[in-house]
Amino acid sequence: MTETNAENRDEKGQYDAVVVGGGFFGCHLALELRRRSCRVLLVEQDTDLMLRASYVNQARVHNGYHYPRHFLTALRSRVNFPRFVDDFEGCIVKDFDKYYAIGRRFSKTTARQFRAFVERFGAPIARASDDIRNLFNPVMIEDVFRVKEYAFDALRLKQIMRGRLEQEGVEILLRHRAEMLHREGAQLALTLSGGQGRTDIQARRIFNCTYANLNCLLNNSNLPLLPLKHEITELCLVQLPEQLRDISVTVMCGPFFSFMPFPPLGLSTLSHVRYTPHCHWYDQPGDYISPYQHLQNYRRRSSFPAMLRDTQRYLPALADCRYHDSLWEVKTTLPASELDDGRPILFAPDHGVPGLTCVMGGKLDNVYDVAQELQGAI
Ligand SMILES: Cc1cc2nc3c(=O)[nH]c(=O)nc-3n(C[C@H](O)[C@H](O)[C@H](O)COP(=O)(O)OP(=O)(O)OC[C@H]3O[C@@H](n4cnc5c(N)ncnc54)[C@H](O)[C@@H]3O)c2cc1C
């Protein structure tokens, strides 16, 4: 990796673009910027790239099925799916069959509506075989469909991104935190902490790709906060019973659950709409809470027993799954998503100060929407 340090910069420490945050979005954006032949620096506070939300997630490569309440999000996922699978082939995991089951009660969609919705945006769907449907409790589940959805291996994805960043000559500064920024003439000055203390670098443009931490840099810099909702989330890592080992299930559309392969650990994640989020809050000017700090201080008591109790009512074989551990992370969304479950990107150019762009995507394939916005912006 072209790892740089603050001391290796040219005299003025000037960059065409600095990307803050080495998650999947920051890495992808740094590559996009570099391809436009800029001198680009990627700053990451952790010891490595992609250790936060880009690792701690359900690993679903979305193909639209998940968003029956937001057609545009479903359609964008459907369009982005083959592109993502192609671009990141080395991390795509296909060795399981994917099923979407429709809850009989409390579901916001019926089986008929779900099928019609999927057919409308053109994704593959077929009624599951009897063997599979018999796994479910018919009192709780109306119908089950086999669909085309994959998982990604976040560790392999990181390796792919590292290789590309190296090849493209993006400079990477690990273990450095962006603390604050301000305008200095035609440039932006960014204060970094880490290594040997504090240093200032200058850039023509800065991209804030810090996801849950987006408002931290803004708050420290006395810039307006973005409206963000945060949840402390728990994904349970489980070993599935033999019967379920080669499948993945998502129950729609309401207070239900999902299990997906988690390839880096050879286990599955179990998540539940009701029990995965432990608490939530909204960023407020004047009363800003650091999401990472909040997570660090949070007393982690697993909701696995509650998840298991509920999920086995729908799929009795889940009673035999074995709990290993939990992954905890802050999930950040735009408050508008609460109403319609959409996942539009946040792309805020010149936010609070000319040259600063704030970027956030609610799922990995949103990077293509970011790339499109970027094209228009520079
Ligand atoms: C529980 C959960 C389940 C999810 N499931 C899925 C799914 O199945 N499929 C899907 O596509 N998406 C899913 N998502 C969403 C997906 O994980 C995110 O959209 C994506 O990872 C965001 O990437 P990012 O690069 O913006 O954020 P991150 O990966 O969090 O990267 C932000 C980076 O910024 C760094 N950073 C923060 N502040 C600073 C600073 N001041 N200075 C320097 N560095 C800093 C952090 O250390 C971090 O590395 C899920 C998210 C969660 C939390």
The ligand as an ORCA input file, in Angstrom:
! r2SCAN-3c Opt
* xyz 0 1
  C     -25.793     -3.188     10.780
  C     -25.586     -2.753      9.349
  C     -25.988     -3.591      8.310
  C     -25.793     -3.182      6.986
  N     -26.081     -4.069      5.966
  C     -25.734     -3.746      4.696
  C     -25.854     -4.718      3.649
  O     -26.233     -5.864      3.873
  N     -25.518     -4.325      2.389
  C     -25.066     -3.064      2.098
  O     -24.778     -2.773      0.931
  N     -24.939     -2.127      3.080
  C     -25.236     -2.445      4.365
  N     -25.060     -1.542      5.367
  C     -24.649     -0.168      5.020
  C     -23.159     -0.117      4.694
  O     -22.436     -0.810      5.676
  C     -22.715      1.329      4.623
  O     -23.522      2.008      3.668
  C     -21.273      1.473      4.171
  O     -20.429      0.580      4.806
  C     -20.795      2.871      4.461
  O     -19.449      2.942      4.034
  P     -18.582      4.173      4.455
  O     -17.275      4.056      3.794
  O     -19.367      5.416      4.228
  O     -18.485      4.018      6.063
  P     -17.403      3.286      6.989
  O     -17.065      1.945      6.465
  O     -17.907      3.380      8.386
  O     -16.134      4.184      6.806
  C     -15.969      5.418      7.451
  C     -14.487      5.514      7.797
  O     -14.190      6.816      8.258
  C     -13.226      6.704      9.282
  N     -13.284      7.955     10.048
  C     -14.337      8.426     10.756
  N     -14.051      9.642     11.243
  C     -12.804      9.945     10.826
  C     -11.948     11.089     11.008
  N     -12.361     12.159     11.683
  N     -10.707     11.064     10.454
  C     -10.282      9.978      9.733
  N     -11.051      8.884      9.541
  C     -12.299      8.873     10.072
  C     -13.667      5.476     10.055
  O     -12.632      4.945     10.866
  C     -14.102      4.556      8.921
  O     -13.057      3.725      8.472
  C     -25.230     -1.910      6.701
  C     -24.816     -1.079      7.750
  C     -24.950     -1.511      9.056
  C     -24.391     -0.657     10.159
*
